[in-house]
């Protein structure tokens, strides 16, 4: 395999990771291989990935500094999601947990740096405008958290902020932990259940408020066209309203 072919395969891998449902249909063999690789990653390999991300951070800084403002903003968002998830995701193996604890000061410094750089280029935009009963939000927050759809460290105050029609910064975003098509379903149901104005720019606002909220319109289209219909665990979302 030449370098051009390798680059193409990696590009497909990255696209599948961002568009899982579509990737499963368009590239079933590659999707299957990628899933198998991820499933068999050992604790040792997870630790090496963590160390690799930390050691490559100076290269990320160089990349950021070479980009124009709009591209820089997008790249910082991408790096922030990787680092934030690395710190906060649930690791089943004790040795990986110990490694994260050991590296936590470095990871937190990386997050702080990315937030600082992002503040130089971000154009703050408003989150959702919750027009229904405000007392519903704490209940929705609790159910999302209990079902592990959002990060366990999210606070009610931060969650409510994204529904208060206020400007949202990178650090204000809610960390969605479940599959992305379920996030698309959740955001769509906000409109269906008349919790937000019908004039809301749904997917753009979703991207402002949640991490990893890319291609949500396409993900909705995918599950609507899927024979199995709604996303897995859609009943949890239905129970929120």
C-alpha positions in Angstrom: 0.0 0.0 0.0 1.5 3.4 -1.0 1.3 6.6 1.0 -1.6 7.9 -1.0 -3.6 4.8 -0.3 -2.7 5.0 3.4 -3.8 8.6 3.6 -7.1 7.7 1.9 -7.8 4.8 4.4 -7.0 7.1 7.4 -9.3 9.7 6.0 -12.1 7.1 5.7 -11.4 5.9 9.3 -11.8 9.5 10.6 -15.0 10.0 8.6 -16.5 6.8 9.9 -15.7 7.8 13.5 -17.6 11.0 13.0 -20.4 9.5 10.9 -20.8 6.0 12.3 -24.3 5.1 10.9 -23.5 6.5 7.4 -20.0 4.8 7.5 -21.5 1.5 8.3 -23.6 1.7 5.1 -21.0 3.2 2.8 -17.9 1.2 4.0 -19.2 -1.9 5.8 -15.9 -3.8 5.6 -13.8 -0.9 6.9 -16.4 -0.1 9.6 -16.2 -3.8 10.7 -12.4 -3.7 10.8 -12.3 -0.5 12.7 -14.9 -1.8 15.3 -12.8 -4.9 15.7 -9.6 -2.9 16.2 -11.3 -0.7 18.8 -12.8 -3.6 20.6 -9.5 -5.4 21.1 -7.4 -2.5 22.3 -5.6 -3.6 25.4 -5.1 -1.5 28.6 -1.5 -1.2 27.6 -2.4 0.2 24.2 -4.9 2.6 25.8 -2.0 3.9 28.0 0.2 4.3 25.0 -2.5 6.3 23.2 -2.8 8.6 26.3 0.9 9.1 26.4 1.0 9.6 22.6 -1.6 12.4 22.8 0.3 14.2 25.5 3.7 13.8 23.8 2.2 15.1 20.5 0.6 18.2 22.1 3.6 20.5 21.1 2.9 19.5 17.5 -0.8 20.4 17.9 0.3 23.8 19.2 2.4 24.3 16.1 -0.5 23.2 13.9 -2.8 25.7 15.6 -0.4 28.6 15.2 -0.1 28.0 11.5 -3.8 28.2 10.8 -6.0 31.2 9.9 -8.6 32.2 12.5 -11.6 30.1 11.3 -9.5 27.0 10.7 -7.7 27.5 14.0 -11.1 27.7 15.8 -12.2 24.4 14.3 -8.9 22.7 15.0 -8.9 23.8 18.7 -12.5 22.5 19.0 -11.4 19.1 17.6 -8.3 19.0 20.0 -10.4 20.1 23.0 -12.9 17.3 22.5 -10.1 14.7 22.2 -8.4 15.9 25.4 -11.6 16.4 27.4 -12.9 13.0 26.5 -9.5 11.4 27.3 -9.7 12.9 30.8 -13.4 12.3 31.6 -14.3 9.0 29.9 -14.9 5.9 32.0 -12.0 3.5 31.9 -12.8 -0.1 33.0 -9.1 -1.1 33.7 -7.4 -0.1 37.0 -4.0 0.5 35.4 -5.5 2.9 32.8 -7.3 4.8 35.6 -4.0 5.1 37.5 -2.3 6.4 34.3 -5.0 9.0 33.9 -4.6 10.1 37.5 -0.9 10.3 37.0 -1.2 12.4 33.8 -4.1 14.5 35.0 -2.1 17.7 35.8 -0.6 17.6 32.2 -4.0 17.0 30.7 -5.7 19.8 32.6 -2.9 22.1 31.5 -3.6 21.1 27.9 -7.3 21.9 28.4 -6.4 25.2 30.0 -4.2 26.1 27.0 -6.8 25.2 24.5 -9.5 27.2 26.3 -7.1 30.2 26.3 -6.3 29.9 22.6 -10.0 29.4 21.8 -11.0 32.6 23.6 -8.8 34.5 21.1 -10.8 33.3 18.0 -14.2 32.4 19.2 -17.3 34.3 18.4 -19.7 33.5 21.2 -23.1 32.5 20.1 -26.3 31.9 22.1 -27.5 28.5 23.2 -31.0 27.2 23.2 -33.9 29.3 24.5 -36.0 27.1 26.8 -39.6 28.4 26.6 -41.3 25.7 28.6 -41.5 25.2 32.3 -38.0 25.8 33.7 -38.6 23.3 36.5 -38.3 20.5 33.9 -34.6 21.1 33.3 -33.3 19.6 36.6 -35.4 16.5 36.0 -34.1 16.1 32.4 -30.6 16.7 33.6 -30.9 14.0 36.3 -32.3 11.4 33.8 -29.6 12.2 31.2 -26.9 11.8 33.9 -28.4 8.7 35.5 -28.5 7.0 32.1 -24.9 8.1 31.4 -25.9 10.1 28.3 -23.9 13.1 29.5 -20.7 13.3 31.5 -20.9 12.3 35.1 -19.0 15.5 36.1 -21.5 17.8 34.4 -23.2 20.2 36.8 -26.8 21.3 36.8 -25.7 25.0 36.6 -23.7 24.4 33.4 -26.6 22.3 31.9 -29.2 25.0 32.5 -26.9 27.6 31.0 -27.1 26.1 27.5 -30.9 26.5 27.7 -30.9 30.1 29.0 -30.5 31.9 25.7 -27.0 33.0 26.8 -23.7 33.1 25.0 -21.9 29.8 25.2 -18.1 29.4 25.3 -16.1 26.2 24.6 -15.9 25.3 28.3 -19.7 25.8 28.7 -20.5 22.9 26.3 -22.2 19.8 27.7 -20.2 16.6 27.1 -22.5 14.1 25.4 -21.3 10.5 26.2 -23.7 8.4 24.2 -24.0 7.8 20.4 -24.3 10.9 18.3 -27.6 9.9 16.6 -29.2 9.8 20.0 -28.0 13.4 20.5 -29.6 14.3 17.2 -32.9 12.7 18.4 -32.7 14.5 21.8 -32.2 17.9 20.1 -35.0 17.2 17.5 -37.4 16.3 20.3 -36.8 19.6 22.0 -38.5 21.1 18.9 -41.1 18.4 18.5 -42.2 18.8 22.2 -42.2 22.6 21.9 -39.6 23.2 24.5 -37.8 25.7 22.3 -39.0 28.2 19.6 -39.9 26.8 16.2 -37.5 29.4 14.7 -34.5 27.8 16.4 -31.5 27.0 14.1 -31.6 23.5 15.6 -28.4 21.9 14.5 -26.2 25.0 14.6 -27.3 25.6 18.2 -26.8 22.0 19.0 -23.2 22.3 17.9 -22.8 25.4 20.1 -24.2 23.6 23.2 -22.8 20.0 23.0 -19.4 18.5 22.3 -19.2 16.2 19.3 -22.4 17.6 17.7 -21.3 17.3 14.1 -23.4 16.2 11.2 -26.6 16.0 13.4 -28.9 16.8 10.4 -27.4 13.9 8.5 -27.6 11.6 11.5 -31.3 12.3 11.8 -31.8 11.6 8.1 -30.0 8.3 8.6 -32.1 7.0 11.4 -35.3 8.2 9.6 -34.3 6.2 6.5 -33.1 3.2 8.6 -35.4 0.2 8.7 -34.9 -0.2 12.4 -36.1 3.4 12.7 -35.2 5.4 15.9 -31.8 5.3 17.5 -30.9 2.8 20.2 -32.2 4.0 23.6 -34.5 6.5 22.1 -37.0 5.5 24.8 -34.8 7.2 27.3 -35.2 10.5 25.4 -38.9 9.9 25.1 -39.2 9.6 28.9 -37.7 13.0 29.4 -40.7 14.9 28.1 
